[in-house]
Amino acid sequence: MGRYESVIVAQSENAYEFLDIIEVDGEEEALEYATQWHYPGEHETFDGLEYSSDTRVFERGDGYIITWVPNLEMFELIFDTEFDRAEWEEMGGVTGKLGW
């Protein structure tokens, strides 16, 4: 089992709703909305995070991460199954926009 769960991967018209929420209400609202589809342990997992230079990333500080590429109409919700808030804070944890 990998460290990260790929909860939602949406492209084109499937991503519009999430991208619209980001544009109108912000990243936090989009992340909160997307988490309703997280059923721990029921999603594909993988080991590492890789982003292109066009990828925008928002991390809330509770293991949830959203990534999106507006010009490619892509959205993803990821959950870090090994997230440790204490460790994250010790390392100077940043909540918010990352990667651009």
WONOR-V38185 format. One record per residue. N is the residue number from 0. PHI is phi in whole degrees, 0 to 359 (none if undefined). NEAR is the number of other ideal C-beta (glycine too) atoms within 10 Angstrom. Layout:
BEGIN
N_PHI_NEAR, N_PHI_NEAR
END
This chain:
BEGIN
0_none_8, 1_280_12, 2_285_15, 3_252_20, 4_261_21, 5_269_14, 6_282_22, 7_226_18, 8_231_15, 9_234_18, 10_228_13, 11_53_9, 12_298_8, 13_289_13, 14_267_20, 15_306_13, 16_301_13, 17_293_22, 18_295_17, 19_295_11, 20_298_19, 21_302_20, 22_294_10, 23_272_9, 24_250_12, 25_105_12, 26_296_18, 27_300_15, 28_296_12, 29_297_23, 30_295_20, 31_300_15, 32_298_16, 33_291_20, 34_295_16, 35_295_10, 36_263_11, 37_268_17, 38_242_9, 39_312_9, 40_86_9, 41_255_9, 42_240_18, 43_299_10, 44_241_13, 45_209_13, 46_265_8, 47_226_7, 48_260_14, 49_225_6, 50_233_13, 51_277_10, 52_293_7, 53_270_13, 54_283_18, 55_258_17, 56_229_18, 57_228_20, 58_240_23, 59_272_15, 60_98_13, 61_226_14, 62_101_18, 63_271_19, 64_223_20, 65_245_25, 66_229_20, 67_205_22, 68_230_18, 69_304_14, 70_291_6, 71_257_13, 72_52_16, 73_233_20, 74_216_25, 75_216_20, 76_250_25, 77_237_23, 78_236_19, 79_274_16, 80_289_15, 81_251_9, 82_300_16, 83_232_11, 84_300_11, 85_298_8, 86_296_10, 87_299_17, 88_293_10, 89_300_9, 90_273_9, 91_80_6, 92_320_12, 93_242_10, 94_259_12, 95_129_11, 96_289_11, 97_227_14, 98_83_14, 99_200_9
END
